[in-house]
Amino acid sequence: MESKEIRVKIPAELNELESISNINWQLAVNKILKEKFDEIKKIREIIDKSKLTEEQAEKLSDEVNMSLAKRYEELLKKR
């Protein structure tokens, strides 16, 4: 497979990375991209196996979010 070239803009808050001279940036970025692509692949595999409709998944997500919000509210009240 032919390699592709990408350009990356480094945000100002990461300028301190310039002072680190012994990093192989190509290797570092390749590793990060591979990890992210693997994560996306796993998520797609899970989604492909899911029998939930998008509407059902959104409803379930909302229910989980509400449950977590209630749990955190209760934890904060105990402090």
Secondary structure, 3 states (H helix, E strand, C coil): CCCCCCCCCCCHHHHHHHHCCCCCHHHHHHHHHHHHHHHHHHHHHHHHHCCCCHHHHHHHHHHHHHHHHHHHHHHHHHC
